[in-house]
Amino acid sequence: MKENQNTEFKESWRDEYVRYVSAFCNADGGILYIGINDQGKIIGIKQAAKLIEKLPNLIAQKTGITPIVQLHDSDGKEYVSIECQPSVMPISVHGRYYTRTGSVTTELQGNSLNMFLIAKMGLAWESLVEEDFTVDDVDWETVERFKMLARDRVPSIEQESDGMSLLHKLNVLQGDKFKKAAVVLFAKDVQRYELQARIKIGKFVSDTEVLTTDLVEGNLFQQVERTLEILRTKYLLSYISYEGIHRREKLVYPYEALREAVVNAVVHREYFSSSEIQIRVYEDKLVIGNEARLHELQVEDLLRPHPSRPHNKLIADVFYKAGFIESWGRGTQRIIDLCVAEGLPAPTYEYTMGFLYLTFTNERINERINERINERINELSEVEQKVYELICSTPDLRQADLALRLGLTEQYVRKIIKQLKDSGLIERVGARKKGYWKIIENK
């Protein structure tokens, strides 16, 4: 046997070990064994019969619950098991609350304790009422924009003339009071009420050295738009490619993948926490980190189709109706598909200490080849670029036709074509009369 989420070993009993009972009851339940060492070897305890008489009353006095306490015997060595069932109510010991993560028992404090107690009461952060928020604090322009965005998925919303009635239908009101979901979605000044509901973007040279920082505030719809615009115009490079004669400029990471990632972060983050969403931009990677809960999912599940279990159901529902997300749990996989389709490595997900990190890397397949080709095109003279662009648009043109169209001598065109061939930009396929020019394009 080994210690895990539901198992703890102790060689002997100490009254302070009641905290393990609290932890198991506040998590998924578990068994505390007395008389087994850390390696899972049964070593036995003395006076085990007296211990099983003492423990039920002791634990009941300190926690208010009565676990199942049993005496066991293995080859003449007696040990005790204390079986704890998960509790619908929070279980404390002297006013302290504990929980179980893996094989580690920790005391809940601060925001973690607040989140735990609210969850045990069957509440969610987004459903709590913001007492001081009034109708005057609503950004009705955002409400109108939501109506326009939602008309495809919920056509009846566009006909809703009364804004308060619409917010009631979105379930972000409780009576005439506004829920926190309404604040982060539709407030004029979200950070007046929820300072943590914002996004911090930084340009990093290393993990400890930052060059520039931007703080993105506003309601969630505004945050998504502003974040993407700042990334596009200030933080991310674009690369140039050619499709025939057409010059294409694309972000180093697919825009739609970034959009999906930013939307996922604001929809699924843990708003009870004081932490902000962080976007770290490095030369070779981009990392989006936000405090979140995976619930019953494992990080590996994010790499394949999985059930949609949004932590913030009200916020997720509004974003779904606005057409920003799907309800099928495919967002994380779509991010991967979009990057792979652009020749990028698949982004990676990591979950550690309650934070979910999504990392994009920008080492493109055949990137060096593409860079060399683009450099060669940019180094061409004006007349050479004209020849190249005409060949791209009409690859079966003969040299005489090229010369005629461009008003050049055939000898001069022949010289330019040789230079283009020597630069690795074009090559001849087939015979002189029936062949064509093959363009060495970026992939």
C-alpha positions as CSV (number, residue, x, y, z in Angstrom):
1,M,0.0,0.0,0.0
2,K,1.0,3.6,-0.6
3,E,-0.2,6.9,0.7
4,N,-2.4,8.7,-1.8
5,Q,-5.4,11.1,-2.0
6,N,-7.5,8.7,0.1
7,T,-4.9,7.0,2.3
8,E,-2.7,8.2,5.1
9,F,-0.3,6.1,7.3
10,K,0.8,6.8,10.9
11,E,2.9,4.6,13.2
12,S,1.1,5.7,16.3
13,W,-1.8,8.0,17.3
14,R,-1.6,11.7,18.3
15,D,-4.6,13.8,19.0
16,E,-3.4,16.3,16.4
17,Y,-4.0,13.7,13.7
18,V,-7.7,14.6,13.9
19,R,-6.8,17.1,11.2
20,Y,-6.5,14.2,8.8
21,V,-10.2,13.3,9.5
22,S,-11.2,16.9,8.7
23,A,-9.1,16.8,5.5
24,F,-10.7,13.5,4.3
25,C,-14.2,14.7,5.1
26,N,-13.6,18.0,3.3
27,A,-12.3,16.2,0.2
28,D,-13.3,12.9,-1.3
29,G,-13.1,10.8,1.9
30,G,-10.4,8.4,2.9
31,I,-8.9,6.1,5.5
32,L,-6.3,7.0,8.2
33,Y,-4.3,3.9,9.3
34,I,-2.7,3.8,12.7
35,G,0.1,1.2,13.1
36,I,1.5,1.4,9.6
37,N,4.7,3.2,8.6
38,D,5.3,5.6,5.7
39,Q,6.4,2.7,3.5
40,G,3.1,1.0,4.0
41,K,4.5,-1.7,6.3
42,I,2.3,-2.9,9.2
43,I,4.3,-2.4,12.4
44,G,1.4,-2.7,14.8
45,I,0.5,-0.6,17.9
46,K,0.2,-1.3,21.6
47,Q,-3.1,-1.2,23.5
48,A,-5.1,-1.0,20.2
49,A,-8.3,-2.1,21.9
50,K,-8.2,1.0,24.2
51,L,-7.5,3.2,21.2
52,I,-10.6,2.2,19.3
53,E,-12.7,2.9,22.4
54,K,-11.1,6.4,22.7
55,L,-11.1,7.5,19.1
56,P,-14.9,7.7,18.2
57,N,-15.7,10.1,21.2
58,L,-12.5,12.1,20.7
59,I,-13.1,12.7,17.0
60,A,-16.8,13.4,17.6
61,Q,-15.9,16.1,20.2
62,K,-13.4,17.8,17.9
63,T,-15.2,17.5,14.6
64,G,-18.8,16.8,15.2
65,I,-18.7,13.6,13.2
66,T,-18.3,9.9,14.0
67,P,-16.1,8.0,11.6
68,I,-15.9,4.2,11.3
69,V,-13.1,3.0,13.6
70,Q,-12.0,-0.7,13.2
71,L,-9.4,-2.9,14.7
72,H,-7.3,-5.2,12.4
73,D,-4.8,-7.9,13.0
74,S,-2.0,-9.1,10.7
75,D,0.3,-11.8,11.8
76,G,-0.2,-10.8,15.4
77,K,0.3,-7.1,14.8
78,E,-2.7,-5.0,15.6
79,Y,-3.5,-1.7,13.7
80,V,-6.5,0.6,13.5
81,S,-8.3,2.1,10.5
82,I,-10.4,5.3,10.7
83,E,-12.7,5.5,7.7
84,C,-14.0,9.0,6.8
85,Q,-16.8,9.7,4.3
86,P,-16.9,12.9,2.3
87,S,-19.1,15.5,4.1
88,V,-21.7,17.9,2.5
89,M,-20.9,20.3,5.3
90,P,-17.4,21.8,6.1
91,I,-15.6,20.0,8.9
92,S,-13.3,22.0,11.1
93,V,-10.9,21.2,14.0
94,H,-10.8,24.0,16.6
95,G,-12.0,26.4,13.9
96,R,-9.4,25.3,11.3
97,Y,-10.3,23.6,8.1
98,Y,-8.2,21.1,6.2
99,T,-8.3,19.4,2.9
100,R,-6.5,16.7,0.9
101,T,-4.5,17.2,-2.3
102,G,-2.8,14.0,-3.4
103,S,-1.0,12.6,-0.4
104,V,-0.7,16.0,1.3
105,T,-3.0,17.5,3.9
106,T,-3.1,21.3,4.0
107,E,-4.9,23.9,6.1
108,L,-7.3,26.1,4.1
109,Q,-6.7,29.8,4.5
110,G,-7.5,33.1,2.9
111,N,-9.2,32.9,-0.5
112,S,-8.9,29.1,-0.6
113,L,-10.9,28.9,2.6
114,N,-13.5,31.3,1.3
115,M,-13.9,29.4,-2.0
116,F,-14.2,26.1,-0.1
117,L,-16.9,27.4,2.3
118,I,-18.9,29.0,-0.5
119,A,-18.7,25.8,-2.5
120,K,-19.8,23.7,0.5
121,M,-22.9,26.0,0.8
122,G,-23.7,25.2,-2.8
123,L,-22.9,28.7,-4.0
124,A,-20.6,29.9,-6.8
125,W,-18.6,33.2,-6.8
126,E,-20.5,34.5,-9.9
127,S,-23.8,33.9,-8.2
128,L,-23.1,36.0,-5.1
129,V,-24.8,39.4,-5.0
130,E,-22.8,42.6,-5.3
131,E,-24.8,44.8,-2.9
132,D,-23.4,48.2,-3.9
133,F,-23.8,47.7,-7.6
134,T,-26.8,49.5,-9.2
135,V,-28.4,50.0,-12.5
136,D,-26.4,53.2,-13.0
137,D,-23.2,51.1,-13.0
138,V,-24.2,49.0,-16.0
139,D,-22.5,49.7,-19.3
140,W,-25.6,49.5,-21.5
141,E,-23.4,49.8,-24.7
142,T,-21.9,46.4,-23.8
143,V,-25.4,45.1,-23.2
144,E,-26.5,46.3,-26.7
145,R,-23.4,44.8,-28.3
146,F,-24.1,41.5,-26.6
147,K,-27.6,41.6,-28.1
148,M,-26.1,42.1,-31.6
149,L,-23.5,39.2,-31.0
150,A,-26.2,36.9,-29.7
151,R,-28.7,37.3,-32.5
152,D,-27.4,34.3,-34.5
153,R,-27.7,31.8,-31.6
154,V,-30.6,33.4,-29.7
155,P,-32.6,35.4,-32.3
156,S,-35.2,36.4,-29.7
157,I,-32.6,38.4,-27.7
158,E,-32.4,41.0,-30.4
159,Q,-36.1,41.8,-29.9
160,E,-35.6,42.4,-26.2
161,S,-36.0,46.1,-25.8
162,D,-35.8,46.3,-22.0
163,G,-32.2,45.9,-20.7
164,M,-33.1,44.8,-17.2
165,S,-35.5,42.2,-18.6
166,L,-32.6,40.8,-20.7
167,L,-30.3,40.6,-17.7
168,H,-33.0,38.7,-15.8
169,K,-33.2,36.2,-18.7
170,L,-29.5,35.8,-18.6
171,N,-29.9,34.9,-14.9
172,V,-27.3,37.5,-13.7
173,L,-29.9,39.2,-11.4
174,Q,-31.3,38.0,-8.2
175,G,-34.5,40.0,-7.7
176,D,-33.4,43.6,-8.3
177,K,-29.8,42.8,-7.1
178,F,-26.9,42.3,-9.5
179,K,-24.8,39.1,-9.2
180,K,-21.1,39.3,-9.6
181,A,-21.4,37.7,-13.0
182,A,-23.3,40.8,-14.1
183,V,-20.6,43.0,-12.7
184,V,-17.7,41.4,-14.6
185,L,-19.7,41.0,-17.8
186,F,-21.5,44.4,-18.1
187,A,-20.1,46.9,-15.6
188,K,-18.7,50.3,-16.6
189,D,-16.0,50.0,-14.0
190,V,-15.4,46.4,-13.2
191,Q,-12.2,47.0,-11.2
192,R,-14.1,49.2,-8.7
193,Y,-15.8,46.1,-7.5
194,E,-13.5,43.2,-8.6
195,L,-9.9,44.5,-8.8
196,Q,-8.5,41.1,-9.6
197,A,-10.7,40.8,-12.7
198,R,-8.1,42.0,-15.2
199,I,-5.3,40.8,-17.5
200,K,-1.6,41.6,-17.2
201,I,0.6,41.3,-20.3
202,G,4.4,41.4,-20.2
203,K,7.2,41.2,-22.6
204,F,9.9,39.0,-21.0
205,V,13.6,38.6,-21.9
206,S,13.9,35.9,-19.3
207,D,11.7,34.5,-16.5
208,T,12.9,37.4,-14.2
209,E,13.5,40.3,-16.6
210,V,10.5,42.1,-18.1
211,L,10.8,44.8,-20.7
212,T,7.2,46.2,-20.9
213,T,3.9,45.6,-19.1
214,D,0.3,46.4,-20.0
215,L,-2.7,46.1,-17.6
216,V,-6.0,45.3,-19.4
217,E,-9.1,46.3,-17.5
218,G,-12.8,46.8,-18.4
219,N,-15.6,44.2,-18.5
220,L,-14.9,40.8,-19.9
221,F,-16.0,41.6,-23.5
222,Q,-13.7,44.6,-23.5
223,Q,-10.8,42.7,-22.0
224,V,-10.9,40.1,-24.7
225,E,-10.9,42.7,-27.5
226,R,-8.3,44.9,-25.9
227,T,-6.0,42.0,-25.0
228,L,-6.0,40.7,-28.6
229,E,-5.4,44.1,-30.0
230,I,-2.4,44.8,-27.7
231,L,-0.9,41.4,-28.5
232,R,-1.4,42.0,-32.2
233,T,0.0,45.5,-32.4
234,K,2.6,45.6,-29.6
235,Y,3.8,42.3,-28.5
236,L,3.7,39.8,-31.4
237,L,5.7,39.8,-34.6
238,S,4.1,39.0,-37.9
239,Y,5.8,36.9,-40.6
240,I,5.5,37.4,-44.3
241,S,4.6,34.6,-46.8
242,Y,3.5,34.6,-50.4
243,E,0.6,32.8,-52.0
244,G,1.4,33.2,-55.7
245,I,2.0,37.0,-56.1
246,H,0.0,37.8,-53.0
247,R,1.9,38.9,-49.9
248,R,0.4,37.5,-46.7
249,E,1.1,38.8,-43.2
250,K,0.3,36.6,-40.3
251,L,0.9,36.7,-36.6
252,V,3.5,34.3,-35.3
253,Y,0.7,32.5,-33.5
254,P,-2.7,31.9,-35.2
255,Y,-5.1,34.8,-34.2
256,E,-8.0,32.5,-33.7
257,A,-6.0,30.2,-31.4
258,L,-5.0,33.2,-29.3
259,R,-8.6,34.5,-29.2
260,E,-9.8,31.0,-28.1
261,A,-7.2,30.9,-25.4
262,V,-7.9,34.4,-24.0
263,V,-11.7,33.7,-24.0
264,N,-11.1,30.4,-22.2
265,A,-9.0,32.1,-19.6
266,V,-11.6,34.8,-18.7
267,V,-14.5,32.4,-18.8
268,H,-13.0,29.6,-16.7
269,R,-10.7,31.5,-14.3
270,E,-11.2,31.5,-10.5
271,Y,-12.4,35.0,-9.8
272,F,-12.5,34.5,-6.0
273,S,-8.7,34.6,-6.1
274,S,-6.7,37.8,-5.9
275,S,-4.5,36.7,-8.8
276,E,-4.8,38.2,-12.3
277,I,-4.7,36.4,-15.7
278,Q,-1.1,36.7,-16.8
279,I,0.2,36.6,-20.4
280,R,4.0,36.3,-20.7
281,V,5.4,36.9,-24.1
282,Y,8.9,35.6,-24.8
283,E,11.0,35.6,-28.0
284,D,10.2,31.9,-28.6
285,K,7.0,31.3,-26.6
286,L,3.8,32.8,-25.2
287,V,2.4,31.6,-21.8
288,I,-1.2,32.3,-20.6
289,G,-1.6,31.5,-16.9
290,N,-4.8,31.7,-14.8
291,E,-6.0,30.3,-11.5
292,A,-8.6,27.7,-12.4
293,R,-10.2,24.4,-11.3
294,L,-10.2,21.3,-13.4
295,H,-12.8,19.6,-11.3
296,E,-12.8,15.9,-12.3
297,L,-10.7,16.5,-15.4
298,Q,-7.0,15.8,-15.7
299,V,-4.7,18.1,-17.6
300,E,-4.3,15.3,-20.2
301,D,-8.1,15.5,-20.9
302,L,-7.6,19.0,-22.3
303,L,-5.7,17.5,-25.2
304,R,-8.7,15.5,-26.5
305,P,-12.5,15.9,-26.6
306,H,-13.9,16.1,-23.1
307,P,-17.1,17.1,-21.2
308,S,-17.8,20.8,-20.9
309,R,-17.8,21.6,-17.2
310,P,-17.4,25.4,-16.8
311,H,-16.6,26.6,-13.4
312,N,-18.4,29.9,-14.1
313,K,-21.6,28.6,-15.6
314,L,-23.3,32.0,-15.9
315,I,-20.3,33.7,-17.5
316,A,-19.8,30.7,-19.8
317,D,-23.5,30.8,-20.8
318,V,-23.4,34.5,-21.8
319,F,-20.2,34.0,-23.8
320,Y,-21.7,31.0,-25.5
321,K,-24.8,33.0,-26.5
322,A,-22.6,35.7,-27.8
323,G,-20.9,33.2,-30.1
324,F,-17.5,33.4,-28.3
325,I,-17.3,29.8,-27.2
326,E,-18.8,26.4,-28.0
327,S,-20.6,24.2,-25.4
328,W,-18.9,21.0,-26.3
329,G,-15.6,21.2,-24.5
330,R,-13.6,21.5,-27.7
331,G,-12.0,24.8,-27.1
332,T,-8.7,23.4,-25.9
333,Q,-8.4,21.0,-28.7
334,R,-9.3,23.7,-31.3
335,I,-6.4,25.7,-30.1
336,I,-4.1,22.8,-30.7
337,D,-5.6,22.1,-34.2
338,L,-5.2,25.7,-35.3
339,C,-1.5,25.8,-34.3
340,V,-0.7,22.5,-35.9
341,A,-2.5,23.6,-39.1
342,E,-0.1,26.6,-39.3
343,G,3.0,24.4,-38.9
344,L,3.5,25.2,-35.2
345,P,4.2,22.7,-32.5
346,A,1.1,21.7,-30.5
347,P,0.6,24.0,-27.5
348,T,1.0,22.4,-24.1
349,Y,-1.1,22.6,-20.9
350,E,0.3,22.4,-17.4
351,Y,-1.6,22.5,-14.1
352,T,0.4,23.3,-11.0
353,M,-0.5,24.8,-7.6
354,G,-4.0,25.7,-8.8
355,F,-2.9,27.5,-12.0
356,L,-3.5,26.3,-15.5
357,Y,-0.7,27.3,-18.0
358,L,-1.1,27.2,-21.7
359,T,2.2,27.6,-23.7
360,F,2.5,28.4,-27.4
361,T,5.9,28.0,-29.1
362,N,6.8,29.7,-32.3
363,E,9.4,27.4,-33.9
364,R,7.7,26.8,-37.2
365,I,8.3,23.8,-39.3
366,N,10.6,24.8,-42.2
367,E,10.9,28.2,-40.5
368,R,14.5,28.8,-41.6
369,I,13.7,27.9,-45.2
370,N,10.8,30.3,-45.2
371,E,12.9,33.1,-43.7
372,R,15.6,32.6,-46.3
373,I,13.1,32.7,-49.2
374,N,11.4,35.8,-47.8
375,E,14.8,37.5,-47.4
376,R,15.7,36.7,-51.0
377,I,12.4,38.1,-52.3
378,N,12.9,41.3,-50.3
379,E,16.4,41.7,-51.7
380,L,15.1,41.6,-55.3
381,S,15.3,44.8,-57.3
382,E,12.0,46.4,-58.5
383,V,12.3,44.9,-62.0
384,E,13.2,41.5,-60.6
385,Q,10.2,41.5,-58.4
386,K,8.0,42.3,-61.4
387,V,9.4,39.3,-63.3
388,Y,8.9,37.1,-60.2
389,E,5.3,38.3,-59.6
390,L,4.4,37.7,-63.3
391,I,5.9,34.2,-63.1
392,C,3.9,33.5,-59.9
393,S,0.6,34.6,-61.6
394,T,1.3,32.9,-64.9
395,P,3.8,30.1,-64.5
396,D,3.5,28.8,-68.1
397,L,4.7,32.1,-69.7
398,R,7.7,31.8,-72.0
399,Q,10.6,34.2,-71.7
400,A,9.6,36.0,-75.0
401,D,6.1,36.6,-73.5
402,L,7.6,37.9,-70.3
403,A,9.8,40.3,-72.1
404,L,6.9,41.5,-74.2
405,R,4.6,42.1,-71.2
406,L,7.2,43.9,-69.2
407,G,8.7,45.9,-72.1
408,L,12.1,44.3,-71.6
409,T,14.6,42.6,-73.9
410,E,14.4,38.8,-74.0
411,Q,18.1,38.7,-73.1
412,Y,17.5,40.8,-70.0
413,V,14.6,38.6,-68.9
414,R,16.8,35.5,-69.4
415,K,19.4,37.0,-67.1
416,I,16.8,37.8,-64.4
417,I,15.3,34.3,-64.6
418,K,18.7,32.8,-64.1
419,Q,19.1,35.0,-61.0
420,L,15.8,33.8,-59.7
421,K,16.7,30.2,-60.3
422,D,20.1,30.6,-58.6
423,S,18.4,32.2,-55.6
424,G,16.2,29.2,-55.2
425,L,12.9,31.0,-55.8
426,I,11.9,29.2,-59.0
427,E,12.7,26.2,-61.0
428,R,11.8,24.9,-64.5
429,V,9.6,21.9,-64.9
430,G,9.3,20.2,-68.2
431,A,10.4,21.1,-71.7
432,R,11.1,24.7,-73.0
433,K,7.8,25.0,-74.9
434,K,5.4,22.8,-72.9
435,G,6.9,23.2,-69.4
436,Y,6.2,25.8,-66.7
437,W,7.9,27.6,-63.8
438,K,7.5,26.0,-60.4
439,I,7.4,28.5,-57.5
440,I,9.4,27.5,-54.4
441,E,6.6,28.7,-52.0
442,N,6.5,28.9,-48.2
443,K,4.6,26.2,-46.5
